[in-house]
C-alpha cells in the first residue's frame, strides 16, 4: 500500500479562502499549497464543531466478498489440507487445563 507523504512546503497557520456555489452545493476553494496531488481522488468531509475536516477517503472493501465468491471451489481448496475435526465433550469436568 502506498504511503501519502505530507507536503513540506505548507504555509504556517490558517490560510484564507472562499466559499462559492456549485449548483446546489456549497464548495470551498482549496489554496494551491493545500491541494491534493490529483483531482481524481475521493475525499470525505467531517464537521468537528465549527471546523470542516477534509481528508482522503479510506479505501473500502465493498465487492471483495463477491470477488472471492467468483473464484469458486478452486479457491476454497487451493493449497489447504484440513485436519479432521476434533470432537470434544464440553460437559465433562475432566478437561485438561
mmCIF file as gemmi writes it, N, C-alpha and C atoms, coordinates in Angstrom:
data_model
loop_
_atom_site.group_PDB
_atom_site.id
_atom_site.type_symbol
_atom_site.label_atom_id
_atom_site.label_alt_id
_atom_site.label_comp_id
_atom_site.label_asym_id
_atom_site.label_entity_id
_atom_site.label_seq_id
_atom_site.pdbx_PDB_ins_code
_atom_site.Cartn_x
_atom_site.Cartn_y
_atom_site.Cartn_z
_atom_site.occupancy
_atom_site.B_iso_or_equiv
_atom_site.pdbx_formal_charge
_atom_site.auth_seq_id
_atom_site.auth_asym_id
_atom_site.pdbx_PDB_model_num
ATOM 1 N N . UNK Axp A 1 ? 0.846 -1.164 0 1 0 ? 1 A 1
ATOM 2 C CA . UNK Axp A 1 ? 0 0 0 1 0 ? 1 A 1
ATOM 3 C C . UNK Axp A 1 ? 0.895 1.231 0 1 0 ? 1 A 1
ATOM 4 N N . UNK Axp A 2 ? 0.606 2.177 -0.872 1 0 ? 2 A 1
ATOM 5 C CA . UNK Axp A 2 ? 1.43 3.375 -0.998 1 0 ? 2 A 1
ATOM 6 C C . UNK Axp A 2 ? 1.16 4.324 0.158 1 0 ? 2 A 1
ATOM 7 N N . UNK Axp A 3 ? 2.218 4.983 0.598 1 0 ? 3 A 1
ATOM 8 C CA . UNK Axp A 3 ? 2.052 5.985 1.642 1 0 ? 3 A 1
ATOM 9 C C . UNK Axp A 3 ? 1.82 7.331 0.989 1 0 ? 3 A 1
ATOM 10 N N . UNK Axp A 4 ? 1.201 8.226 1.717 1 0 ? 4 A 1
ATOM 11 C CA . UNK Axp A 4 ? 0.914 9.559 1.211 1 0 ? 4 A 1
ATOM 12 C C . UNK Axp A 4 ? 1.79 10.547 1.951 1 0 ? 4 A 1
ATOM 13 N N . UNK Axp A 5 ? 2.92 10.947 1.348 1 0 ? 5 A 1
ATOM 14 C CA . UNK Axp A 5 ? 3.817 11.863 2.045 1 0 ? 5 A 1
ATOM 15 C C . UNK Axp A 5 ? 3.155 13.209 2.273 1 0 ? 5 A 1
ATOM 16 N N . UNK Axp A 6 ? 3.459 13.808 3.409 1 0 ? 6 A 1
ATOM 17 C CA . UNK Axp A 6 ? 2.936 15.128 3.728 1 0 ? 6 A 1
ATOM 18 C C . UNK Axp A 6 ? 3.746 16.18 2.982 1 0 ? 6 A 1
ATOM 19 N N . UNK Axp A 7 ? 3.075 17.181 2.385 1 0 ? 7 A 1
ATOM 20 C CA . UNK Axp A 7 ? 3.814 18.248 1.713 1 0 ? 7 A 1
ATOM 21 C C . UNK Axp A 7 ? 4.705 18.976 2.712 1 0 ? 7 A 1
ATOM 22 N N . UNK Axp A 8 ? 5.872 19.381 2.268 1 0 ? 8 A 1
ATOM 23 C CA . UNK Axp A 8 ? 6.809 20.069 3.155 1 0 ? 8 A 1
ATOM 24 C C . UNK Axp A 8 ? 6.758 21.579 2.992 1 0 ? 8 A 1
ATOM 25 N N . UNK Axp A 9 ? 6.023 22.06 2.009 1 0 ? 9 A 1
ATOM 26 C CA . UNK Axp A 9 ? 6 23.497 1.728 1 0 ? 9 A 1
ATOM 27 C C . UNK Axp A 9 ? 4.696 24.168 2.163 1 0 ? 9 A 1
ATOM 28 N N . UNK Axp A 10 ? 4.077 23.677 3.225 1 0 ? 10 A 1
ATOM 29 C CA . UNK Axp A 10 ? 2.814 24.264 3.683 1 0 ? 10 A 1
ATOM 30 C C . UNK Axp A 10 ? 3.074 25.579 4.404 1 0 ? 10 A 1
ATOM 31 N N . UNK Axp A 11 ? 2.213 26.58 4.148 1 0 ? 11 A 1
ATOM 32 C CA . UNK Axp A 11 ? 2.351 27.837 4.881 1 0 ? 11 A 1
ATOM 33 C C . UNK Axp A 11 ? 2.032 27.629 6.358 1 0 ? 11 A 1
ATOM 34 N N . UNK Axp A 12 ? 2.628 28.437 7.204 1 0 ? 12 A 1
ATOM 35 C CA . UNK Axp A 12 ? 2.373 28.35 8.644 1 0 ? 12 A 1
ATOM 36 C C . UNK Axp A 12 ? 1.022 28.979 8.956 1 0 ? 12 A 1
ATOM 37 N N . UNK Axp A 13 ? 0.251 28.314 9.792 1 0 ? 13 A 1
ATOM 38 C CA . UNK Axp A 13 ? -1.016 28.865 10.251 1 0 ? 13 A 1
ATOM 39 C C . UNK Axp A 13 ? -2.137 28.744 9.236 1 0 ? 13 A 1
ATOM 40 N N . UNK Axp A 14 ? -3.333 29.148 9.658 1 0 ? 14 A 1
ATOM 41 C CA . UNK Axp A 14 ? -4.501 29.095 8.775 1 0 ? 14 A 1
ATOM 42 C C . UNK Axp A 14 ? -4.332 30.032 7.578 1 0 ? 14 A 1
ATOM 43 N N . UNK Axp A 15 ? -4.899 29.634 6.45 1 0 ? 15 A 1
ATOM 44 C CA . UNK Axp A 15 ? -4.848 30.445 5.235 1 0 ? 15 A 1
ATOM 45 C C . UNK Axp A 15 ? -6.266 30.836 4.841 1 0 ? 15 A 1
ATOM 46 N N . UNK Axp A 16 ? -6.464 32.074 4.401 1 0 ? 16 A 1
ATOM 47 C CA . UNK Axp A 16 ? -7.807 32.492 3.98 1 0 ? 16 A 1
ATOM 48 C C . UNK Axp A 16 ? -8.197 31.819 2.666 1 0 ? 16 A 1
ATOM 49 N N . UNK Axp A 17 ? -9.462 31.551 2.52 1 0 ? 17 A 1
ATOM 50 C CA . UNK Axp A 17 ? -10.005 31.008 1.278 1 0 ? 17 A 1
ATOM 51 C C . UNK Axp A 17 ? -11.449 31.46 1.161 1 0 ? 17 A 1
ATOM 52 N N . UNK Axp A 18 ? -12.14 31.036 0.12 1 0 ? 18 A 1
ATOM 53 C CA . UNK Axp A 18 ? -13.517 31.491 -0.096 1 0 ? 18 A 1
ATOM 54 C C . UNK Axp A 18 ? -14.441 30.311 -0.325 1 0 ? 18 A 1
ATOM 55 N N . UNK Axp A 19 ? -15.691 30.528 0.02 1 0 ? 19 A 1
ATOM 56 C CA . UNK Axp A 19 ? -16.748 29.582 -0.313 1 0 ? 19 A 1
ATOM 57 C C . UNK Axp A 19 ? -17.43 30.087 -1.568 1 0 ? 19 A 1
ATOM 58 N N . UNK Axp A 20 ? -17.996 29.165 -2.364 1 0 ? 20 A 1
ATOM 59 C CA . UNK Axp A 20 ? -18.758 29.556 -3.546 1 0 ? 20 A 1
ATOM 60 C C . UNK Axp A 20 ? -19.813 28.498 -3.806 1 0 ? 20 A 1
ATOM 61 N N . UNK Axp A 21 ? -20.752 28.821 -4.665 1 0 ? 21 A 1
ATOM 62 C CA . UNK Axp A 21 ? -21.827 27.899 -5.021 1 0 ? 21 A 1
ATOM 63 C C . UNK Axp A 21 ? -21.441 27.135 -6.278 1 0 ? 21 A 1
ATOM 64 N N . UNK Axp A 22 ? -21.715 25.833 -6.252 1 0 ? 22 A 1
ATOM 65 C CA . UNK Axp A 22 ? -21.53 24.984 -7.418 1 0 ? 22 A 1
ATOM 66 C C . UNK Axp A 22 ? -22.821 24.19 -7.552 1 0 ? 22 A 1
ATOM 67 N N . UNK Axp A 23 ? -23.739 24.682 -8.362 1 0 ? 23 A 1
ATOM 68 C CA . UNK Axp A 23 ? -25.069 24.081 -8.448 1 0 ? 23 A 1
ATOM 69 C C . UNK Axp A 23 ? -25.792 24.288 -7.131 1 0 ? 23 A 1
ATOM 70 N N . UNK Axp A 24 ? -26.307 23.214 -6.548 1 0 ? 24 A 1
ATOM 71 C CA . UNK Axp A 24 ? -26.989 23.3 -5.257 1 0 ? 24 A 1
ATOM 72 C C . UNK Axp A 24 ? -26.046 23.087 -4.081 1 0 ? 24 A 1
ATOM 73 N N . UNK Axp A 25 ? -24.775 22.902 -4.354 1 0 ? 25 A 1
ATOM 74 C CA . UNK Axp A 25 ? -23.802 22.634 -3.292 1 0 ? 25 A 1
ATOM 75 C C . UNK Axp A 25 ? -22.968 23.861 -2.984 1 0 ? 25 A 1
ATOM 76 N N . UNK Axp A 26 ? -22.496 23.918 -1.769 1 0 ? 26 A 1
ATOM 77 C CA . UNK Axp A 26 ? -21.524 24.938 -1.396 1 0 ? 26 A 1
ATOM 78 C C . UNK Axp A 26 ? -20.15 24.294 -1.522 1 0 ? 26 A 1
ATOM 79 N N . UNK Axp A 27 ? -19.211 25.016 -2.082 1 0 ? 27 A 1
ATOM 80 C CA . UNK Axp A 27 ? -17.863 24.486 -2.306 1 0 ? 27 A 1
ATOM 81 C C . UNK Axp A 27 ? -16.848 25.414 -1.666 1 0 ? 27 A 1
ATOM 82 N N . UNK Axp A 28 ? -15.668 24.895 -1.448 1 0 ? 28 A 1
ATOM 83 C CA . UNK Axp A 28 ? -14.593 25.687 -0.857 1 0 ? 28 A 1
ATOM 84 C C . UNK Axp A 28 ? -13.405 25.659 -1.815 1 0 ? 28 A 1
ATOM 85 N N . UNK Axp A 29 ? -12.795 26.79 -2.016 1 0 ? 29 A 1
ATOM 86 C CA . UNK Axp A 29 ? -11.578 26.854 -2.83 1 0 ? 29 A 1
ATOM 87 C C . UNK Axp A 29 ? -10.411 26.413 -1.951 1 0 ? 29 A 1
ATOM 88 N N . UNK Axp A 30 ? -9.672 25.445 -2.424 1 0 ? 30 A 1
ATOM 89 C CA . UNK Axp A 30 ? -8.523 24.947 -1.67 1 0 ? 30 A 1
ATOM 90 C C . UNK Axp A 30 ? -7.277 25.603 -2.251 1 0 ? 30 A 1
ATOM 91 N N . UNK Axp A 31 ? -6.559 26.389 -1.45 1 0 ? 31 A 1
ATOM 92 C CA . UNK Axp A 31 ? -5.348 27.041 -1.956 1 0 ? 31 A 1
ATOM 93 C C . UNK Axp A 31 ? -4.343 26.012 -2.495 1 0 ? 31 A 1
ATOM 94 N N . UNK Axp A 32 ? -3.568 26.416 -3.459 1 0 ? 32 A 1
ATOM 95 C CA . UNK Axp A 32 ? -2.612 25.533 -4.128 1 0 ? 32 A 1
ATOM 96 C C . UNK Axp A 32 ? -1.704 24.807 -3.135 1 0 ? 32 A 1
ATOM 97 N N . UNK Axp A 33 ? -1.268 25.493 -2.114 1 0 ? 33 A 1
ATOM 98 C CA . UNK Axp A 33 ? -0.36 24.872 -1.136 1 0 ? 33 A 1
ATOM 99 C C . UNK Axp A 33 ? -1.012 23.696 -0.409 1 0 ? 33 A 1
ATOM 100 N N . UNK Axp A 34 ? -2.345 23.675 -0.339 1 0 ? 34 A 1
ATOM 101 C CA . UNK Axp A 34 ? -3.064 22.61 0.358 1 0 ? 34 A 1
ATOM 102 C C . UNK Axp A 34 ? -3.687 21.597 -0.597 1 0 ? 34 A 1
ATOM 103 N N . UNK Axp A 35 ? -3.521 21.781 -1.895 1 0 ? 35 A 1
ATOM 104 C CA . UNK Axp A 35 ? -4.189 20.937 -2.885 1 0 ? 35 A 1
ATOM 105 C C . UNK Axp A 35 ? -3.704 19.493 -2.807 1 0 ? 35 A 1
ATOM 106 N N . UNK Axp A 36 ? -4.613 18.566 -3.069 1 0 ? 36 A 1
ATOM 107 C CA . UNK Axp A 36 ? -4.251 17.158 -3.201 1 0 ? 36 A 1
ATOM 108 C C . UNK Axp A 36 ? -3.505 16.985 -4.512 1 0 ? 36 A 1
ATOM 109 N N . UNK Axp A 37 ? -2.739 15.898 -4.629 1 0 ? 37 A 1
ATOM 110 C CA . UNK Axp A 37 ? -1.897 15.703 -5.81 1 0 ? 37 A 1
ATOM 111 C C . UNK Axp A 37 ? -2.692 15.394 -7.072 1 0 ? 37 A 1
ATOM 112 N N . UNK Axp A 38 ? -3.979 15.068 -6.944 1 0 ? 38 A 1
ATOM 113 C CA . UNK Axp A 38 ? -4.787 14.717 -8.106 1 0 ? 38 A 1
ATOM 114 C C . UNK Axp A 38 ? -6.223 15.162 -7.879 1 0 ? 38 A 1
ATOM 115 N N . UNK Axp A 39 ? -6.925 15.44 -8.967 1 0 ? 39 A 1
ATOM 116 C CA . UNK Axp A 39 ? -8.355 15.748 -8.882 1 0 ? 39 A 1
ATOM 117 C C . UNK Axp A 39 ? -9.186 14.471 -8.94 1 0 ? 39 A 1
ATOM 118 N N . UNK Axp A 40 ? -8.554 13.339 -9.131 1 0 ? 40 A 1
ATOM 119 C CA . UNK Axp A 40 ? -9.276 12.087 -9.328 1 0 ? 40 A 1
ATOM 120 C C . UNK Axp A 40 ? -9.36 11.229 -8.068 1 0 ? 40 A 1
ATOM 121 N N . UNK Axp A 41 ? -8.991 11.768 -6.925 1 0 ? 41 A 1
ATOM 122 C CA . UNK Axp A 41 ? -9.104 11.008 -5.684 1 0 ? 41 A 1
ATOM 123 C C . UNK Axp A 41 ? -10.429 11.343 -5.013 1 0 ? 41 A 1
ATOM 124 N N . UNK Axp A 42 ? -10.914 10.447 -4.177 1 0 ? 42 A 1
ATOM 125 C CA . UNK Axp A 42 ? -12.12 10.72 -3.407 1 0 ? 42 A 1
ATOM 126 C C . UNK Axp A 42 ? -11.713 11.198 -2.027 1 0 ? 42 A 1
ATOM 127 N N . UNK Axp A 43 ? -12.452 12.174 -1.531 1 0 ? 43 A 1
ATOM 128 C CA . UNK Axp A 43 ? -12.21 12.689 -0.194 1 0 ? 43 A 1
ATOM 129 C C . UNK Axp A 43 ? -13.488 12.55 0.61 1 0 ? 43 A 1
ATOM 130 N N . UNK Axp A 44 ? -13.355 12.644 1.92 1 0 ? 44 A 1
ATOM 131 C CA . UNK Axp A 44 ? -14.519 12.671 2.797 1 0 ? 44 A 1
ATOM 132 C C . UNK Axp A 44 ? -14.417 13.917 3.649 1 0 ? 44 A 1
ATOM 133 N N . UNK Axp A 45 ? -15.566 14.406 4.071 1 0 ? 45 A 1
ATOM 134 C CA . UNK Axp A 45 ? -15.608 15.633 4.859 1 0 ? 45 A 1
ATOM 135 C C . UNK Axp A 45 ? -16.353 15.349 6.151 1 0 ? 45 A 1
ATOM 136 N N . UNK Axp A 46 ? -15.899 15.953 7.224 1 0 ? 46 A 1
ATOM 137 C CA . UNK Axp A 46 ? -16.499 15.748 8.544 1 0 ? 46 A 1
ATOM 138 C C . UNK Axp A 46 ? -16.522 17.084 9.271 1 0 ? 46 A 1
ATOM 139 N N . UNK Axp A 47 ? -17.618 17.341 9.962 1 0 ? 47 A 1
ATOM 140 C CA . UNK Axp A 47 ? -17.711 18.554 10.767 1 0 ? 47 A 1
ATOM 141 C C . UNK Axp A 47 ? -17.297 18.23 12.19 1 0 ? 47 A 1
ATOM 142 N N . UNK Axp A 48 ? -16.388 19.049 12.74 1 0 ? 48 A 1
ATOM 143 C CA . UNK Axp A 48 ? -15.996 18.96 14.149 1 0 ? 48 A 1
ATOM 144 C C . UNK Axp A 48 ? -16.133 20.36 14.724 1 0 ? 48 A 1
ATOM 145 N N . UNK Axp A 49 ? -17.245 20.59 15.418 1 0 ? 49 A 1
ATOM 146 C CA . UNK Axp A 49 ? -17.521 21.935 15.936 1 0 ? 49 A 1
ATOM 147 C C . UNK Axp A 49 ? -17.717 22.892 14.779 1 0 ? 49 A 1
ATOM 148 N N . UNK Axp A 50 ? -16.934 23.98 14.756 1 0 ? 50 A 1
ATOM 149 C CA . UNK Axp A 50 ? -17.057 24.921 13.643 1 0 ? 50 A 1
ATOM 150 C C . UNK Axp A 50 ? -16.003 24.659 12.566 1 0 ? 50 A 1
ATOM 151 N N . UNK Axp A 51 ? -15.322 23.522 12.633 1 0 ? 51 A 1
ATOM 152 C CA . UNK Axp A 51 ? -14.294 23.17 11.642 1 0 ? 51 A 1
ATOM 153 C C . UNK Axp A 51 ? -14.811 22.087 10.702 1 0 ? 51 A 1
ATOM 154 N N . UNK Axp A 52 ? -14.381 22.143 9.459 1 0 ? 52 A 1
ATOM 155 C CA . UNK Axp A 52 ? -14.638 21.083 8.492 1 0 ? 52 A 1
ATOM 156 C C . UNK Axp A 52 ? -13.308 20.392 8.217 1 0 ? 52 A 1
ATOM 157 N N . UNK Axp A 53 ? -13.287 19.089 8.369 1 0 ? 53 A 1
ATOM 158 C CA . UNK Axp A 53 ? -12.083 18.3 8.131 1 0 ? 53 A 1
ATOM 159 C C . UNK Axp A 53 ? -12.256 17.59 6.791 1 0 ? 53 A 1
ATOM 160 N N . UNK Axp A 54 ? -11.355 17.843 5.854 1 0 ? 54 A 1
ATOM 161 C CA . UNK Axp A 54 ? -11.372 17.188 4.545 1 0 ? 54 A 1
ATOM 162 C C . UNK Axp A 54 ? -10.144 16.293 4.481 1 0 ? 54 A 1
ATOM 163 N N . UNK Axp A 55 ? -10.358 15.01 4.194 1 0 ? 55 A 1
ATOM 164 C CA . UNK Axp A 55 ? -9.231 14.078 4.107 1 0 ? 55 A 1
ATOM 165 C C . UNK Axp A 55 ? -9.498 13.065 2.997 1 0 ? 55 A 1
ATOM 166 N N . UNK Axp A 56 ? -8.418 12.444 2.555 1 0 ? 56 A 1
ATOM 167 C CA . UNK Axp A 56 ? -8.53 11.395 1.535 1 0 ? 56 A 1
ATOM 168 C C . UNK Axp A 56 ? -9.451 10.306 2.08 1 0 ? 56 A 1
ATOM 169 N N . UNK Axp A 57 ? -10.386 9.84 1.255 1 0 ? 57 A 1
ATOM 170 C CA . UNK Axp A 57 ? -11.316 8.794 1.675 1 0 ? 57 A 1
ATOM 171 C C . UNK Axp A 57 ? -10.566 7.482 1.843 1 0 ? 57 A 1
ATOM 172 N N . UNK Axp A 58 ? -10.956 6.73 2.848 1 0 ? 58 A 1
ATOM 173 C CA . UNK Axp A 58 ? -10.364 5.415 3.072 1 0 ? 58 A 1
ATOM 174 C C . UNK Axp A 58 ? -10.863 4.473 1.987 1 0 ? 58 A 1
ATOM 175 N N . UNK Axp A 59 ? -9.997 3.58 1.573 1 0 ? 59 A 1
ATOM 176 C CA . UNK Axp A 59 ? -10.409 2.602 0.579 1 0 ? 59 A 1
ATOM 177 C C . UNK Axp A 59 ? -11.385 1.629 1.224 1 0 ? 59 A 1
ATOM 178 N N . UNK Axp A 60 ? -12.468 1.389 0.568 1 0 ? 60 A 1
ATOM 179 C CA . UNK Axp A 60 ? -13.48 0.466 1.067 1 0 ? 60 A 1
ATOM 180 C C . UNK Axp A 60 ? -13.27 -0.906 0.433 1 0 ? 60 A 1
ATOM 181 N N . UNK Axp A 61 ? -13.692 -1.917 1.119 1 0 ? 61 A 1
ATOM 182 C CA . UNK Axp A 61 ? -13.554 -3.278 0.616 1 0 ? 61 A 1
ATOM 183 C C . UNK Axp A 61 ? -14.865 -3.788 0.028 1 0 ? 61 A 1
ATOM 184 N N . UNK Axp A 62 ? -15.739 -2.846 -0.376 1 0 ? 62 A 1
ATOM 185 C CA . UNK Axp A 62 ? -17.001 -3.242 -0.996 1 0 ? 62 A 1
ATOM 186 C C . UNK Axp A 62 ? -16.709 -4.097 -2.221 1 0 ? 62 A 1
ATOM 187 N N . UNK Axp A 63 ? -17.421 -5.177 -2.359 1 0 ? 63 A 1
ATOM 188 C CA . UNK Axp A 63 ? -17.259 -6.036 -3.521 1 0 ? 63 A 1
ATOM 189 C C . UNK Axp A 63 ? -16.202 -7.112 -3.354 1 0 ? 63 A 1
ATOM 190 N N . UNK Axp A 64 ? -15.444 -7.07 -2.28 1 0 ? 64 A 1
ATOM 191 C CA . UNK Axp A 64 ? -14.392 -8.063 -2.091 1 0 ? 64 A 1
ATOM 192 C C . UNK Axp A 64 ? -14.979 -9.461 -1.903 1 0 ? 64 A 1
ATOM 193 N N . UNK Axp A 65 ? -16.072 -9.552 -1.153 1 0 ? 65 A 1
ATOM 194 C CA . UNK Axp A 65 ? -16.718 -10.852 -0.948 1 0 ? 65 A 1
ATOM 195 C C . UNK Axp A 65 ? -17.19 -11.455 -2.255 1 0 ? 65 A 1
ATOM 196 N N . UNK Axp A 66 ? -17.795 -10.635 -3.116 1 0 ? 66 A 1
ATOM 197 C CA . UNK Axp A 66 ? -18.261 -11.123 -4.415 1 0 ? 66 A 1
ATOM 198 C C . UNK Axp A 66 ? -17.086 -11.584 -5.27 1 0 ? 66 A 1
ATOM 199 N N . UNK Axp A 67 ? -15.979 -10.872 -5.203 1 0 ? 67 A 1
ATOM 200 C CA . UNK Axp A 67 ? -14.8 -11.26 -5.979 1 0 ? 67 A 1
ATOM 201 C C . UNK Axp A 67 ? -14.287 -12.624 -5.52 1 0 ? 67 A 1
ATOM 202 N N . UNK Axp A 68 ? -14.268 -12.872 -4.218 1 0 ? 68 A 1
ATOM 203 C CA . UNK Axp A 68 ? -13.828 -14.174 -3.717 1 0 ? 68 A 1
ATOM 204 C C . UNK Axp A 68 ? -14.806 -15.277 -4.112 1 0 ? 68 A 1
ATOM 205 N N . UNK Axp A 69 ? -16.108 -14.967 -4.069 1 0 ? 69 A 1
ATOM 206 C CA . UNK Axp A 69 ? -17.097 -15.978 -4.456 1 0 ? 69 A 1
ATOM 207 C C . UNK Axp A 69 ? -16.932 -16.373 -5.921 1 0 ? 69 A 1
ATOM 208 N N . UNK Axp A 70 ? -16.536 -15.433 -6.771 1 0 ? 70 A 1
ATOM 209 C CA . UNK Axp A 70 ? -16.337 -15.741 -8.189 1 0 ? 70 A 1
ATOM 210 C C . UNK Axp A 70 ? -15.205 -16.743 -8.388 1 0 ? 70 A 1
ATOM 211 N N . UNK Axp A 71 ? -14.272 -16.803 -7.458 1 0 ? 71 A 1
ATOM 212 C CA . UNK Axp A 71 ? -13.178 -17.762 -7.572 1 0 ? 71 A 1
ATOM 213 C C . UNK Axp A 71 ? -13.665 -19.192 -7.382 1 0 ? 71 A 1
ATOM 214 N N . UNK Axp A 72 ? -14.774 -19.343 -6.666 1 0 ? 72 A 1
ATOM 215 C CA . UNK Axp A 72 ? -15.446 -20.624 -6.534 1 0 ? 72 A 1
ATOM 216 C C . UNK Axp A 72 ? -14.667 -21.696 -5.809 1 0 ? 72 A 1
ATOM 217 N N . UNK Axp A 73 ? -14.982 -22.954 -6.127 1 0 ? 73 A 1
ATOM 218 C CA . UNK Axp A 73 ? -14.387 -24.091 -5.424 1 0 ? 73 A 1
ATOM 219 C C . UNK Axp A 73 ? -12.868 -24.157 -5.564 1 0 ? 73 A 1
ATOM 220 N N . UNK Axp A 74 ? -12.333 -23.682 -6.672 1 0 ? 74 A 1
ATOM 221 C CA . UNK Axp A 74 ? -10.878 -23.709 -6.853 1 0 ? 74 A 1
ATOM 222 C C . UNK Axp A 74 ? -10.198 -22.97 -5.712 1 0 ? 74 A 1
ATOM 223 N N . UNK Axp A 75 ? -10.707 -21.815 -5.371 1 0 ? 75 A 1
ATOM 224 C CA . UNK Axp A 75 ? -10.115 -21.01 -4.303 1 0 ? 75 A 1
ATOM 225 C C . UNK Axp A 75 ? -10.3 -21.677 -2.947 1 0 ? 75 A 1
ATOM 226 N N . UNK Axp A 76 ? -11.451 -22.278 -2.722 1 0 ? 76 A 1
ATOM 227 C CA . UNK Axp A 76 ? -11.743 -22.883 -1.422 1 0 ? 76 A 1
ATOM 228 C C . UNK Axp A 76 ? -10.779 -24.021 -1.091 1 0 ? 76 A 1
ATOM 229 N N . UNK Axp A 77 ? -10.346 -24.776 -2.096 1 0 ? 77 A 1
ATOM 230 C CA . UNK Axp A 77 ? -9.491 -25.937 -1.858 1 0 ? 77 A 1
ATOM 231 C C . UNK Axp A 77 ? -8.021 -25.661 -2.131 1 0 ? 77 A 1
ATOM 232 N N . UNK Axp A 78 ? -7.691 -24.497 -2.58 1 0 ? 78 A 1
ATOM 233 C CA . UNK Axp A 78 ? -6.33 -24.204 -3.025 1 0 ? 78 A 1
ATOM 234 C C . UNK Axp A 78 ? -5.339 -24.243 -1.873 1 0 ? 78 A 1
ATOM 235 N N . UNK Axp A 79 ? -4.423 -25.204 -1.925 1 0 ? 79 A 1
ATOM 236 C CA . UNK Axp A 79 ? -3.294 -25.245 -1.012 1 0 ? 79 A 1
ATOM 237 C C . UNK Axp A 79 ? -3.598 -25.476 0.452 1 0 ? 79 A 1
ATOM 238 N N . UNK Axp A 80 ? -4.77 -25.993 0.789 1 0 ? 80 A 1
ATOM 239 C CA . UNK Axp A 80 ? -5.074 -26.199 2.207 1 0 ? 80 A 1
ATOM 240 C C . UNK Axp A 80 ? -5.503 -27.634 2.448 1 0 ? 80 A 1
ATOM 241 N N . UNK Axp A 81 ? -4.808 -28.29 3.316 1 0 ? 81 A 1
ATOM 242 C CA . UNK Axp A 81 ? -5.226 -29.61 3.789 1 0 ? 81 A 1
ATOM 243 C C . UNK Axp A 81 ? -5.763 -29.408 5.195 1 0 ? 81 A 1
ATOM 244 N N . UNK Axp A 82 ? -7.025 -29.707 5.392 1 0 ? 82 A 1
ATOM 245 C CA . UNK Axp A 82 ? -7.643 -29.514 6.695 1 0 ? 82 A 1
ATOM 246 C C . UNK Axp A 82 ? -7.601 -30.816 7.49 1 0 ? 82 A 1
ATOM 247 N N . UNK Axp A 83 ? -7.144 -30.761 8.738 1 0 ? 83 A 1
ATOM 248 C CA . UNK Axp A 83 ? -7.18 -31.963 9.579 1 0 ? 83 A 1
ATOM 249 C C . UNK Axp A 83 ? -8.628 -32.278 9.949 1 0 ? 83 A 1
ATOM 250 N N . UNK Axp A 84 ? -8.889 -33.538 10.334 1 0 ? 84 A 1
ATOM 251 C CA . UNK Axp A 84 ? -10.255 -33.88 10.746 1 0 ? 84 A 1
ATOM 252 C C . UNK Axp A 84 ? -10.661 -33.059 11.974 1 0 ? 84 A 1
ATOM 253 N N . UNK Axp A 85 ? -11.934 -32.776 12.05 1 0 ? 85 A 1
ATOM 254 C CA . UNK Axp A 85 ? -12.446 -32 13.178 1 0 ? 85 A 1
ATOM 255 C C . UNK Axp A 85 ? -12.321 -32.811 14.462 1 0 ? 85 A 1
ATOM 256 N N . UNK Axp A 86 ? -11.885 -32.164 15.51 1 0 ? 86 A 1
ATOM 257 C CA . UNK Axp A 86 ? -11.749 -32.795 16.813 1 0 ? 86 A 1
ATOM 258 C C . UNK Axp A 86 ? -13.099 -32.722 17.518 1 0 ? 86 A 1
ATOM 259 N N . UNK Axp A 87 ? -13.515 -33.833 18.119 1 0 ? 87 A 1
ATOM 260 C CA . UNK Axp A 87 ? -14.763 -33.808 18.881 1 0 ? 87 A 1
ATOM 261 C C . UNK Axp A 87 ? -14.435 -33.615 20.348 1 0 ? 87 A 1
ATOM 262 N N . UNK Axp A 88 ? -15.229 -32.809 21.002 1 0 ? 88 A 1
ATOM 263 C CA . UNK Axp A 88 ? -14.993 -32.514 22.417 1 0 ? 88 A 1
ATOM 264 C C . UNK Axp A 88 ? -16.263 -32.722 23.218 1 0 ? 88 A 1
ATOM 265 N N . UNK Axp A 89 ? -16.069 -33.154 24.445 1 0 ? 89 A 1
ATOM 266 C CA . UNK Axp A 89 ? -17.18 -33.285 25.373 1 0 ? 89 A 1
ATOM 267 C C . UNK Axp A 89 ? -17.14 -32.064 26.287 1 0 ? 89 A 1
ATOM 268 N N . UNK Axp A 90 ? -17.941 -31.087 25.996 1 0 ? 90 A 1
ATOM 269 C CA . UNK Axp A 90 ? -17.921 -29.825 26.739 1 0 ? 90 A 1
ATOM 270 C C . UNK Axp A 90 ? -18.577 -29.958 28.116 1 0 ? 90 A 1
ATOM 271 N N . UNK Axp A 91 ? -19.279 -31.034 28.344 1 0 ? 91 A 1
ATOM 272 C CA . UNK Axp A 91 ? -19.942 -31.243 29.629 1 0 ? 91 A 1
ATOM 273 C C . UNK Axp A 91 ? -19.015 -31.917 30.636 1 0 ? 91 A 1
ATOM 274 N N . UNK Axp A 92 ? -17.957 -32.505 30.174 1 0 ? 92 A 1
ATOM 275 C CA . UNK Axp A 92 ? -17.047 -33.242 31.04 1 0 ? 92 A 1
ATOM 276 C C . UNK Axp A 92 ? -16.318 -32.284 31.978 1 0 ? 92 A 1
ATOM 277 N N . UNK Axp A 93 ? -16.155 -32.706 33.243 1 0 ? 93 A 1
ATOM 278 C CA . UNK Axp A 93 ? -15.405 -31.893 34.21 1 0 ? 93 A 1
ATOM 279 C C . UNK Axp A 93 ? -13.953 -32.333 34.264 1 0 ? 93 A 1
ATOM 280 N N . UNK Axp A 94 ? -13.605 -33.303 33.453 1 0 ? 94 A 1
ATOM 281 C CA . UNK Axp A 94 ? -12.266 -33.878 33.455 1 0 ? 94 A 1
ATOM 282 C C . UNK Axp A 94 ? -11.418 -33.286 32.319 1 0 ? 94 A 1
ATOM 283 N N . UNK Axp A 95 ? -11.555 -31.993 32.073 1 0 ? 95 A 1
ATOM 284 C CA . UNK Axp A 95 ? -10.808 -31.358 30.979 1 0 ? 95 A 1
ATOM 285 C C . UNK Axp A 95 ? -9.404 -30.994 31.416 1 0 ? 95 A 1
ATOM 286 N N . UNK Axp A 96 ? -8.487 -31.044 30.471 1 0 ? 96 A 1
ATOM 287 C CA . UNK Axp A 96 ? -7.12 -30.599 30.731 1 0 ? 96 A 1
ATOM 288 C C . UNK Axp A 96 ? -7.108 -29.084 30.78 1 0 ? 96 A 1
ATOM 289 N N . UNK Axp A 97 ? -6.303 -28.537 31.64 1 0 ? 97 A 1
ATOM 290 C CA . UNK Axp A 97 ? -6.222 -27.076 31.758 1 0 ? 97 A 1
ATOM 291 C C . UNK Axp A 97 ? -4.901 -26.599 31.244 1 0 ? 97 A 1
